Amino acid sequence: MFYSVLNLVPFYIILNDIDFTGQLGIPEQLPNASWYIIGLIFLFFNICIPLAIARATVAAKRLNQSIIDSNTHLAQKNDLYRTFFVESNKAKIIVDNTFTITDFNQHAKTLFNLTDNLKTSGAGLFHTFPQLTEPKNKDDKQLIEINNVYFQVMCEDVNDSTYKVFEFIDFTQEQTIKQNLINIEQENKRLKYCDSRTQLPNRDWFELQCERLREKYSKPFYVVVMQTANNEYLNLKLNANDVKSLITAAYKRLKNDVQGPLLCSHISSDKLAFAVTDVSAHTLKRQLLVEIKHILDQDYALEDRKFNLSFLFGFAHSDGNLKSSTTLIANAISALKQANINEPFTGYDEQTSNDFVEKYEISMLLDEAIQNAELDVHYQPKVTSTGKCIGLEALARWHSPTLGTVSPDVFIAIAEEYKMISHLTDLIIQKVCAQIAYWSQGTNLTLPVAINISLIDFSQKDFVSKLVKSLADFNVKPQQIELELTETSLDANKDHSLSLMQSLQSWGFTISVDDFGVGYSNIARLAEYPINKLKLDRSLISQITDSPRQKSLVKAVHAMCKELNIKCVAEGVETAEQVNAMAQMGCKEFQGYYFSKPLSAKGFSTHIQTFGYDFTPKKSLTMS
């Protein structure tokens, strides 16, 4: 508005013809001097003053912007100061070039109980924190402990200043982790020579001590490795803690109650080892190990139960030919593999090693044969006393291209030892189901077939589902399958066995207990379990015509089975006298070479086509 008014002044002078020459005291020397003066006024008012005002305005704006930028920068500096120092969650202390404390943030004040007068009292940093030392370089980090709290201290230089900032970072957790790792490493070194489950000396410790024994004494010594004969049974029946307790108890007996063993240790999950010096092989095997076995085989108390363990022993002799204690222990373990109930003490020799290698080679070939379904199934008839076939038992047979015909006693034992028995059983079940389906279509043959089930098979959780699936694949009914279980299968886990047997019977399977009378047979099982059939072992049948007591025993077992509605099967009958004696007792089912040897599927079909279901001795012998 002011500028607009200034623009009107020259026009007002012109319109009113105002003369300034007299007021200015300038004599008229030029014509129209008033116009010159008015022009100058116009130029001054319209150009000079606006330019001056414009320049002043620009200068003011620039000054104002500079002040705003400066204030913003200071505000940002203040924010950074508050963020990185005052309000930081890390304790920070500022010192000058003499390491005198000049400032600290609230976190440092609270954490270290600092007072504000430290900022003005000239207190030195190293006096306040005696654990600190002057940093050697900017990357120097120090670890100090204050009131059981660990701090990592770092020094940072402030740019364009002589001040330094010491930052205190809580390092307690990291230090605790580091200490724990150190403790773990030390514990690992200790555990290297200690079994983690039993806290007993382990194999590494035993090998080290045997090496020292070899180096220190020139006399030879024996390494003995032992384990329980019923180890698999215990692992199935007991939990890991109970097994550990039994092993620990046996170790303590070996250490405290037996004279002679040295360097006792727990070398694996189920094996104990010790060394014996100054003794001959004969004394070791016939005297010392007998005494040790007698002490170790006594009953073990486990809570409210008692267990009787039977230990087996394998031993190896150290001599100048052995390169290491590792080999010596391996030899003892190899010897242990040959031990059994009848021969609990076995020593290592070259033949033992060869036998073990041979067994291992057989296991490899057997595994391959099972994978390729190369094993065959033969069928042994189950007949009445008159020879009429009423059922079959499936028996595995193996003819290896490399080994030739391998006895079932050999390859079945190897299959159990090398954990292949379940795969073998699956293969037999599938082949039996396929054969039953073939016979049903071609000859309308519907005889039930018995299949042997091992302890490991019976202990599997998916046993029933796999069995039912195999039957469904070939449209075979459960009533056509009889499952023959061993007595040990029932005792491995009583609750599981009872539940599984009831489940199988609900499907329609017949349950039979095989080899009754072998070893320790428990008559109470006849009442505890839902058994359909009981197969009397040939060891019972073979003596009924020669031993009145044996005959009375078999007769009593048969009578009990009759009361419990359990069918008895006489297994392994070889003479007519045995058949007649069992028939007089009321036995209605027989199996053995007297009637027929196991036949191939083709051989059995040929017999049925020729003689029907008649397996009287003369006919079956002719066919076999």
GUMIDREN-784465 format. One record per residue (C-alpha): residue number from 1; x, y, z. Coordinates in Angstrom, 3 decimals. Example, Ala and Ser with C-alpha at 12.3 -4.5 7.8 and 13.67 -1.06 7.14 Angstrom:
// residues 2
R    n         X         Y         Z
R    1    12.300    -4.500     7.800
R    2    13.670    -1.060     7.140
END
This chain:
// residues 624
R    n         X         Y         Z
R    1     0.000     0.000     0.000
R    2     2.872     2.308     0.852
R    3     4.479     1.625    -2.510
R    4     1.155     2.403    -4.290
R    5     0.913     5.777    -2.554
R    6     4.486     6.619    -3.631
R    7     3.548     5.934    -7.240
R    8     0.696     8.504    -7.047
R    9     2.932    11.425    -5.823
R   10     4.512    12.251    -9.247
R   11     1.108    12.253   -10.958
R   12    -0.285    14.561    -8.269
R   13     2.596    17.055    -8.885
R   14     2.010    17.001   -12.646
R   15    -1.730    17.472   -12.398
R   16    -1.429    20.413    -9.983
R   17     1.580    21.924   -11.764
R   18     3.572    22.229    -8.604
R   19     6.920    23.920    -9.058
R   20     9.759    22.833    -6.819
R   21    12.446    25.040    -8.284
R   22    11.723    27.830    -5.888
R   23    11.637    25.524    -2.871
R   24    14.869    23.868    -3.895
R   25    16.602    27.197    -4.503
R   26    17.664    26.219    -7.994
R   27    17.615    29.005   -10.544
R   28    15.967    28.077   -13.816
R   29    18.739    27.513   -16.306
R   30    16.968    24.992   -18.581
R   31    13.589    25.139   -20.156
R   32    11.064    22.867   -18.553
R   33    13.196    22.354   -15.459
R   34    10.119    21.218   -13.569
R   35     9.771    18.226   -15.874
R   36    13.343    17.202   -15.123
R   37    12.715    17.380   -11.402
R   38     9.456    15.472   -11.689
R   39    11.220    12.804   -13.776
R   40    13.921    12.425   -11.166
R   41    11.331    12.094    -8.422
R   42     9.483     9.498   -10.482
R   43    12.702     7.589   -11.079
R   44    13.606     7.701    -7.407
R   45    10.189     6.634    -6.199
R   46     9.609     3.879    -8.783
R   47    13.053     2.369    -9.230
R   48    15.567     3.217    -6.540
R   49    13.356     2.814    -3.521
R   50    11.759    -0.479    -4.724
R   51    15.210    -1.907    -5.506
R   52    16.472    -0.947    -2.093
R   53    13.412    -2.407    -0.443
R   54    13.743    -5.585    -2.525
R   55    17.392    -6.037    -1.600
R   56    16.639    -5.447     2.043
R   57    13.774    -7.944     1.867
R   58    15.959   -10.627     0.235
R   59    18.716   -10.036     2.774
R   60    16.189   -10.293     5.606
R   61    14.755   -13.512     4.207
R   62    18.227   -15.030     3.844
R   63    19.127   -14.033     7.360
R   64    15.860   -15.443     8.659
R   65    16.394   -18.729     6.772
R   66    19.938   -18.952     8.086
R   67    18.663   -18.451    11.618
R   68    15.961   -21.115    11.060
R   69    18.539   -23.590     9.645
R   70    20.856   -22.899    12.546
R   71    18.060   -23.425    15.043
R   72    17.015   -26.639    13.288
R   73    20.599   -27.896    13.307
R   74    20.922   -27.053    16.989
R   75    17.609   -28.800    17.680
R   76    18.775   -31.873    15.777
R   77    22.069   -31.757    17.645
R   78    20.130   -31.552    20.856
R   79    17.930   -34.492    19.810
R   80    20.985   -36.533    18.909
R   81    22.572   -35.583    22.195
R   82    19.477   -36.684    24.071
R   83    19.076   -39.849    22.013
R   84    22.688   -41.014    22.006
R   85    23.737   -39.767    25.383
R   86    21.088   -38.492    27.784
R   87    18.328   -40.993    26.987
R   88    20.577   -43.858    25.859
R   89    19.901   -47.278    27.428
R   90    23.650   -47.696    27.741
R   91    25.680   -46.110    30.483
R   92    27.958   -43.378    29.044
R   93    30.536   -41.165    30.741
R   94    32.306   -38.185    29.092
R   95    35.904   -37.407    30.091
R   96    38.396   -34.813    28.962
R   97    41.922   -35.442    27.695
R   98    43.093   -36.083    31.272
R   99    40.342   -38.685    31.802
R  100    38.531   -36.420    34.260
R  101    34.784   -37.009    34.383
R  102    32.889   -34.037    32.903
R  103    29.456   -35.534    32.291
R  104    27.458   -38.775    32.415
R  105    23.953   -39.798    31.434
R  106    21.097   -40.823    33.675
R  107    21.607   -44.529    32.985
R  108    25.200   -44.340    34.187
R  109    24.124   -42.316    37.189
R  110    21.538   -44.906    38.220
R  111    23.659   -47.927    37.385
R  112    26.812   -46.852    39.203
R  113    25.237   -44.644    41.923
R  114    27.038   -41.530    40.650
R  115    26.383   -38.066    42.069
R  116    26.153   -34.791    40.146
R  117    29.087   -33.233    42.037
R  118    31.402   -35.634    40.197
R  119    30.950   -33.414    37.125
R  120    32.557   -30.460    38.906
R  121    34.795   -32.100    41.460
R  122    37.414   -33.193    38.937
R  123    37.020   -36.893    39.768
R  124    39.151   -39.142    37.623
R  125    37.619   -42.019    35.647
R  126    40.200   -44.585    36.764
R  127    39.787   -43.526    40.392
R  128    36.012   -44.026    40.165
R  129    36.429   -47.317    38.271
R  130    39.676   -48.941    39.467
R  131    39.135   -51.961    37.214
R  132    39.589   -49.787    34.107
R  133    42.908   -49.008    32.471
R  134    43.773   -46.438    29.841
R  135    42.815   -47.796    26.399
R  136    45.711   -48.506    24.072
R  137    43.752   -47.813    20.891
R  138    40.247   -46.913    19.781
R  139    39.298   -50.591    19.314
R  140    40.452   -51.582    22.782
R  141    37.659   -53.256    24.773
R  142    37.806   -54.034    28.461
R  143    35.673   -56.377    30.565
R  144    35.059   -55.360    34.156
R  145    32.825   -56.647    36.939
R  146    30.834   -54.301    39.187
R  147    28.485   -55.715    41.810
R  148    28.357   -59.144    40.105
R  149    27.463   -57.523    36.779
R  150    29.853   -57.728    33.829
R  151    30.354   -54.681    31.568
R  152    32.181   -54.348    28.291
R  153    33.742   -50.875    28.181
R  154    34.607   -49.122    24.909
R  155    36.187   -45.683    24.433
R  156    35.083   -43.415    21.564
R  157    36.757   -40.147    20.551
R  158    34.506   -37.124    19.900
R  159    35.269   -35.481    16.531
R  160    36.961   -32.057    16.658
R  161    37.181   -32.293    20.422
R  162    39.493   -33.456    23.143
R  163    36.693   -35.262    24.907
R  164    36.187   -39.008    25.003
R  165    33.058   -41.049    25.670
R  166    33.313   -44.286    27.645
R  167    30.393   -46.619    26.918
R  168    29.439   -49.351    29.404
R  169    27.515   -52.281    27.839
R  170    25.905   -54.922    30.039
R  171    27.832   -58.074    29.114
R  172    26.505   -60.342    31.866
R  173    24.449   -62.618    29.621
R  174    27.240   -63.025    27.098
R  175    29.735   -63.679    29.891
R  176    27.383   -66.229    31.439
R  177    27.047   -67.996    28.094
R  178    30.804   -67.931    27.647
R  179    31.325   -69.351    31.127
R  180    28.717   -72.007    30.476
R  181    30.513   -72.968    27.265
R  182    33.765   -73.214    29.190
R  183    32.049   -75.379    31.793
R  184    30.532   -77.528    29.054
R  185    33.944   -77.969    27.454
R  186    35.423   -79.004    30.785
R  187    32.473   -81.319    31.376
R  188    32.936   -82.827    27.922
R  189    36.559   -83.529    28.735
R  190    35.404   -85.274    31.899
R  191    32.583   -87.093    30.100
R  192    35.008   -88.259    27.445
R  193    36.062   -90.878    29.946
R  194    32.645   -91.276    31.620
R  195    29.435   -92.852    30.333
R  196    26.705   -90.189    30.362
R  197    23.913   -92.573    31.377
R  198    25.538   -94.611    34.114
R  199    28.344   -92.210    35.125
R  200    30.718   -95.177    34.946
R  201    34.136   -95.222    33.221
R  202    33.593   -95.697    29.490
R  203    35.393   -97.394    26.633
R  204    37.763   -94.487    25.931
R  205    38.929   -94.625    29.534
R  206    39.291   -98.400    29.407
R  207    41.336   -98.289    26.199
R  208    43.602   -95.609    27.665
R  209    44.175   -97.630    30.843
R  210    44.868  -100.805    28.849
R  211    47.457   -98.921    26.806
R  212    49.127   -97.749    30.009
R  213    49.010  -101.278    31.368
R  214    50.731  -102.584    28.248
R  215    53.404   -99.899    28.408
R  216    54.032  -100.158    32.145
R  217    54.097  -103.950    32.524
R  218    55.751  -106.423    30.242
R  219    53.506  -109.238    31.466
R  220    50.514  -110.138    29.282
R  221    46.964  -109.745    30.561
R  222    43.404  -110.617    29.587
R  223    40.557  -108.303    28.645
R  224    37.129  -109.683    29.483
R  225    33.889  -108.277    28.054
R  226    30.552  -109.423    29.454
R  227    26.832  -108.852    28.911
R  228    23.561  -110.485    29.914
R  229    22.339  -113.472    27.919
R  230    18.791  -112.083    27.915
R  231    19.826  -108.568    26.942
R  232    17.187  -108.047    24.222
R  233    14.476  -109.362    26.509
R  234    15.454  -106.889    29.227
R  235    15.524  -103.970    26.790
R  236    12.013  -104.816    25.634
R  237    10.565  -105.420    29.084
R  238    12.295  -102.669    31.065
R  239    12.718   -98.963    30.494
R  240    16.108   -97.331    30.027
R  241    16.420   -96.261    33.678
R  242    15.786   -99.785    34.959
R  243    18.344  -101.258    32.563
R  244    20.839   -98.610    33.694
R  245    20.186   -99.508    37.330
R  246    20.845  -103.191    36.667
R  247    24.075  -102.460    34.774
R  248    25.248  -100.148    37.568
R  249    24.442  -102.768    40.198
R  250    26.417  -105.401    38.267
R  251    29.357  -102.981    37.968
R  252    29.361  -102.382    41.726
R  253    29.372  -106.136    42.397
R  254    32.258  -106.541    40.001
R  255    34.225  -103.773    41.708
R  256    33.420  -104.528    45.341
R  257    32.652  -108.235    45.665
R  258    35.054  -109.892    43.252
R  259    38.798  -110.308    43.685
R  260    40.934  -110.102    40.566
R  261    39.280  -107.784    38.002
R  262    41.050  -104.507    37.235
R  263    40.035  -101.417    35.289
R  264    36.302  -102.159    35.373
R  265    34.303  -100.019    32.937
R  266    31.052   -99.725    31.001
R  267    32.177   -99.871    27.380
R  268    28.760   -99.782    25.662
R  269    25.050   -99.690    26.401
R  270    24.929  -103.328    27.487
R  271    28.539  -104.420    28.017
R  272    30.961  -104.252    30.949
R  273    34.683  -104.874    30.614
R  274    37.606  -105.518    32.941
R  275    41.225  -106.659    32.818
R  276    42.843  -109.600    34.587
R  277    46.574  -110.103    35.126
R  278    48.777  -112.931    36.412
R  279    46.384  -115.728    35.498
R  280    46.431  -118.569    32.979
R  281    43.724  -119.140    30.400
R  282    42.622  -122.324    32.195
R  283    42.367  -120.586    35.585
R  284    40.542  -117.631    34.020
R  285    37.943  -119.759    32.268
R  286    37.480  -122.571    34.798
R  287    37.826  -120.716    38.069
R  288    37.883  -116.898    38.084
R  289    35.100  -116.316    35.548
R  290    33.000  -119.033    37.182
R  291    33.262  -117.218    40.519
R  292    32.484  -113.876    38.888
R  293    29.466  -115.308    37.075
R  294    28.163  -116.878    40.303
R  295    28.242  -113.477    42.060
R  296    26.845  -111.479    39.137
R  297    24.030  -113.925    38.337
R  298    22.383  -113.594    41.736
R  299    19.029  -111.794    42.000
R  300    18.901  -108.023    41.518
R  301    16.341  -105.957    43.392
R  302    14.584  -103.319    41.310
R  303    11.967  -101.480    43.365
R  304     9.474  -104.216    44.296
R  305    10.708  -106.726    41.732
R  306    13.597  -109.130    41.493
R  307    15.492  -110.008    38.345
R  308    17.824  -112.877    37.665
R  309    20.533  -111.971    35.156
R  310    22.663  -114.531    33.395
R  311    25.949  -113.115    32.139
R  312    28.049  -114.262    29.180
R  313    31.805  -113.617    28.909
R  314    34.245  -113.189    26.047
R  315    37.954  -112.718    26.638
R  316    41.081  -111.978    24.623
R  317    44.764  -112.231    25.479
R  318    47.211  -109.356    25.041
R  319    50.531  -110.282    23.466
R  320    53.281  -108.685    21.444
R  321    51.383  -109.118    18.161
R  322    48.583  -106.730    19.132
R  323    49.103  -103.162    17.993
R  324    46.546  -101.461    20.228
R  325    44.126  -101.991    23.069
R  326    41.314  -101.194    20.627
R  327    42.068  -104.402    18.776
R  328    42.255  -106.314    22.056
R  329    38.795  -105.112    23.125
R  330    37.382  -105.828    19.666
R  331    38.713  -109.378    19.913
R  332    37.069  -109.849    23.308
R  333    33.756  -108.567    21.923
R  334    34.103  -110.915    18.972
R  335    34.598  -113.810    21.384
R  336    31.554  -112.692    23.395
R  337    29.372  -113.049    20.293
R  338    30.082  -116.792    20.342
R  339    29.085  -117.231    23.988
R  340    25.722  -118.740    24.909
R  341    23.880  -120.243    27.869
R  342    25.547  -123.613    27.406
R  343    29.023  -122.138    26.881
R  344    29.106  -118.819    28.769
R  345    32.919  -118.390    28.603
R  346    34.573  -118.094    25.191
R  347    38.067  -116.966    24.294
R  348    39.174  -115.299    21.120
R  349    41.123  -117.231    18.525
R  350    41.615  -117.059    14.804
R  351    38.863  -119.557    14.125
R  352    36.431  -117.539    16.218
R  353    37.243  -114.488    14.157
R  354    36.757  -116.401    10.912
R  355    33.409  -117.717    12.120
R  356    32.301  -114.202    12.956
R  357    33.343  -112.922     9.520
R  358    31.512  -115.836     7.927
R  359    28.359  -115.046     9.915
R  360    28.591  -111.411     8.884
R  361    28.959  -112.362     5.231
R  362    25.931  -114.646     5.513
R  363    23.943  -111.791     7.058
R  364    24.763  -109.541     4.097
R  365    23.693  -112.191     1.594
R  366    20.555  -112.922     3.631
R  367    19.594  -109.265     3.721
R  368    19.967  -109.081    -0.038
R  369    17.927  -112.272    -0.483
R  370    15.111  -110.902     1.691
R  371    15.086  -107.617    -0.221
R  372    14.858  -109.527    -3.527
R  373    12.264  -112.017    -2.162
R  374    14.580  -114.938    -3.004
R  375    13.573  -117.119    -0.049
R  376    11.065  -119.913    -0.579
R  377     8.290  -121.225     1.643
R  378     7.792  -124.917     2.324
R  379     4.721  -126.335     4.007
R  380     4.626  -129.119     6.611
R  381     1.200  -130.750     7.006
R  382    -0.670  -130.836    10.310
R  383    -2.734  -134.026    10.424
R  384    -5.049  -136.092    12.565
R  385    -3.930  -139.398    14.078
R  386    -5.175  -141.115    10.899
R  387    -3.058  -138.898     8.654
R  388    -5.756  -136.560     7.314
R  389    -4.335  -133.098     6.615
R  390    -6.157  -130.365     8.531
R  391    -3.639  -127.533     8.245
R  392    -0.123  -126.473     7.290
R  393     2.862  -124.735     8.838
R  394     4.842  -122.315     6.639
R  395     8.616  -122.745     6.958
R  396    11.236  -120.490     5.329
R  397    13.858  -122.109     3.102
R  398    16.875  -120.439     1.505
R  399    18.973  -121.642    -1.389
R  400    21.667  -119.044    -2.015
R  401    23.421  -118.900    -5.424
R  402    26.637  -118.192    -3.492
R  403    26.305  -120.423    -0.421
R  404    23.998  -123.135    -1.678
R  405    21.273  -124.430     0.639
R  406    21.508  -122.773     4.069
R  407    19.932  -124.460     7.082
R  408    17.007  -122.587     8.709
R  409    18.737  -123.022    12.075
R  410    21.595  -120.933    10.683
R  411    19.906  -118.149     8.740
R  412    16.964  -117.616    11.119
R  413    19.359  -117.189    14.054
R  414    21.389  -114.707    11.972
R  415    18.199  -112.862    10.957
R  416    17.308  -112.460    14.645
R  417    20.817  -111.385    15.632
R  418    21.124  -108.812    12.843
R  419    17.568  -107.440    13.269
R  420    16.288  -108.750     9.926
R  421    13.671  -111.114    11.332
R  422    10.790  -108.651    10.888
R  423    11.582  -108.226     7.191
R  424    11.803  -112.003     6.865
R  425     8.424  -112.430     8.578
R  426     6.846  -109.810     6.287
R  427     8.173  -111.685     3.258
R  428     6.841  -115.052     4.525
R  429     3.410  -113.549     5.248
R  430     3.188  -112.084     1.751
R  431     4.272  -115.331     0.082
R  432     1.868  -117.393     2.179
R  433    -1.030  -115.057     1.364
R  434    -0.164  -115.191    -2.344
R  435    -0.028  -119.003    -2.208
R  436    -3.357  -119.273    -0.353
R  437    -4.943  -116.996    -2.974
R  438    -3.520  -119.191    -5.745
R  439    -4.722  -122.429    -4.153
R  440    -8.180  -120.948    -3.539
R  441    -8.586  -120.060    -7.203
R  442    -7.075  -123.165    -8.745
R  443    -7.858  -126.056    -6.383
R  444   -10.355  -124.612    -3.894
R  445    -7.865  -125.526    -1.150
R  446    -8.740  -123.672     2.064
R  447    -6.521  -125.233     4.750
R  448    -5.331  -122.807     7.487
R  449    -1.621  -122.003     7.355
R  450     0.453  -121.340    10.488
R  451     3.165  -118.649    10.385
R  452     5.877  -118.300    13.026
R  453     6.021  -114.864    14.696
R  454     9.171  -113.778    16.528
R  455     9.509  -111.698    19.674
R  456    10.602  -108.672    17.638
R  457     7.613  -109.023    15.278
R  458     5.166  -109.264    18.154
R  459     6.643  -106.163    19.821
R  460     6.089  -103.872    16.829
R  461     3.299  -101.321    17.149
R  462     2.233  -101.667    13.503
R  463     2.286  -105.478    13.471
R  464    -1.510  -105.878    13.187
R  465    -1.911  -103.185    10.529
R  466     0.833  -104.709     8.348
R  467    -0.617  -108.200     8.783
R  468    -4.153  -107.129     7.876
R  469    -2.895  -105.173     4.858
R  470    -1.071  -108.248     3.505
R  471    -4.248  -110.310     3.834
R  472    -6.324  -107.605     2.144
R  473    -3.870  -107.388    -0.778
R  474    -4.527  -111.067    -1.632
R  475    -8.136  -111.325    -0.418
R  476    -7.213  -113.819     2.317
R  477    -9.429  -114.201     5.378
R  478    -7.933  -114.058     8.901
R  479    -9.483  -117.465     9.633
R  480    -7.053  -118.936     7.102
R  481    -4.011  -117.774     9.109
R  482    -2.686  -119.211    12.363
R  483    -0.043  -117.227    14.250
R  484     2.525  -119.273    16.176
R  485     4.146  -117.275    18.969
R  486     7.025  -118.184    21.243
R  487     6.630  -118.033    25.020
R  488     9.175  -115.218    25.267
R  489     6.941  -113.105    22.998
R  490     4.230  -113.248    25.639
R  491     6.484  -112.271    28.523
R  492     8.300  -109.359    26.830
R  493     5.451  -107.016    27.692
R  494     2.512  -108.724    29.334
R  495    -0.020  -105.922    28.887
R  496     0.990  -105.364    25.267
R  497     0.925  -109.111    24.521
R  498    -2.504  -109.584    26.048
R  499    -3.963  -106.579    24.233
R  500    -2.410  -107.650    20.915
R  501    -3.636  -111.224    21.209
R  502    -7.170  -110.058    21.943
R  503    -7.017  -107.713    18.947
R  504    -5.793  -110.515    16.660
R  505    -8.499  -112.888    17.855
R  506   -11.145  -110.218    17.245
R  507   -10.009  -110.158    13.626
R  508   -10.423  -113.949    13.450
R  509    -6.802  -115.133    13.703
R  510    -5.961  -118.335    15.566
R  511    -3.297  -117.874    18.260
R  512    -0.903  -120.741    18.958
R  513     2.010  -120.980    21.393
R  514     4.946  -122.765    19.779
R  515     7.679  -124.951    21.344
R  516     5.963  -125.304    24.720
R  517     8.276  -127.259    26.999
R  518    11.555  -125.740    25.794
R  519    13.583  -124.318    28.678
R  520    11.486  -122.699    31.402
R  521     7.797  -122.970    30.489
R  522     5.220  -121.232    32.619
R  523     1.966  -123.177    32.932
R  524     0.261  -120.041    34.266
R  525     0.404  -118.596    30.738
R  526    -2.272  -121.084    29.711
R  527    -4.775  -119.274    31.939
R  528    -3.446  -115.711    31.553
R  529    -3.523  -115.454    27.768
R  530    -6.299  -116.180    25.243
R  531    -4.519  -119.091    23.566
R  532    -6.282  -121.263    20.957
R  533    -3.581  -123.894    20.507
R  534    -0.530  -125.173    22.360
R  535     2.232  -126.939    20.437
R  536     4.108  -129.426    22.606
R  537     7.781  -129.393    21.704
R  538     9.425  -132.525    20.345
R  539    11.621  -132.664    23.451
R  540     8.476  -133.598    25.404
R  541     7.047  -135.948    22.774
R  542    10.277  -137.847    22.097
R  543    10.382  -139.475    25.552
R  544     6.723  -140.332    26.225
R  545     7.188  -143.942    25.109
R  546    10.347  -144.437    27.199
R  547     9.736  -142.377    30.325
R  548     6.568  -142.874    32.409
R  549     7.226  -139.578    34.204
R  550     7.533  -137.730    30.902
R  551     4.324  -139.364    29.703
R  552     2.545  -138.349    32.906
R  553     3.770  -134.791    32.502
R  554     2.507  -134.556    28.922
R  555    -0.777  -136.120    29.956
R  556    -1.193  -133.566    32.749
R  557    -0.471  -130.661    30.391
R  558    -2.962  -132.063    27.895
R  559    -5.614  -132.415    30.610
R  560    -5.145  -128.797    31.695
R  561    -5.405  -127.625    28.102
R  562    -8.624  -129.569    27.708
R  563   -10.089  -127.878    30.796
R  564    -9.079  -124.474    29.378
R  565   -10.464  -125.334    25.925
R  566    -6.998  -125.150    24.353
R  567    -6.153  -127.567    21.572
R  568    -2.896  -129.511    21.921
R  569    -0.662  -130.151    18.922
R  570     1.986  -132.882    19.123
R  571     4.983  -131.489    17.268
R  572     7.936  -133.502    16.004
R  573     6.324  -136.968    16.099
R  574     8.568  -139.514    14.414
R  575     7.154  -142.917    15.361
R  576     3.814  -144.661    15.375
R  577     4.210  -145.322    19.109
R  578     4.383  -141.606    19.805
R  579     1.265  -140.992    17.714
R  580    -0.670  -143.770    19.469
R  581     0.373  -142.586    22.932
R  582    -0.690  -139.011    22.205
R  583    -3.920  -140.159    20.547
R  584    -4.817  -142.174    23.679
R  585    -4.461  -138.979    25.711
R  586    -6.955  -137.296    23.389
R  587    -4.577  -135.314    21.170
R  588    -6.183  -134.662    17.795
R  589    -3.501  -132.765    15.879
R  590    -0.021  -133.991    14.914
R  591     2.977  -132.698    13.010
R  592     6.260  -134.379    12.261
R  593     8.408  -136.447     9.935
R  594     6.349  -139.546    10.715
R  595     3.628  -138.123     8.482
R  596     5.527  -135.780     6.178
R  597     8.587  -133.597     5.822
R  598     8.084  -129.960     4.780
R  599     7.070  -129.851     1.102
R  600     7.369  -127.172    -1.505
R  601     4.106  -125.604    -2.662
R  602     4.339  -127.583    -5.886
R  603     5.115  -130.812    -4.023
R  604     2.144  -130.323    -1.695
R  605    -0.181  -129.612    -4.644
R  606     1.045  -132.781    -6.391
R  607     0.367  -134.827    -3.252
R  608    -3.170  -133.430    -2.991
R  609    -3.833  -134.228    -6.632
R  610    -2.533  -137.788    -6.184
R  611    -3.606  -138.841    -2.702
R  612    -5.978  -136.091    -1.603
R  613    -5.631  -135.024     2.033
R  614    -4.280  -138.419     3.096
R  615    -0.798  -138.205     4.640
R  616    -0.466  -141.651     6.091
R  617     3.206  -142.566     6.525
R  618     3.651  -144.765     3.459
R  619     2.157  -142.230     1.073
R  620     3.892  -139.195     2.489
R  621     7.245  -140.978     2.566
R  622     6.800  -141.940    -1.067
R  623     6.108  -138.351    -2.030
R  624     8.934  -136.880     0.038
END
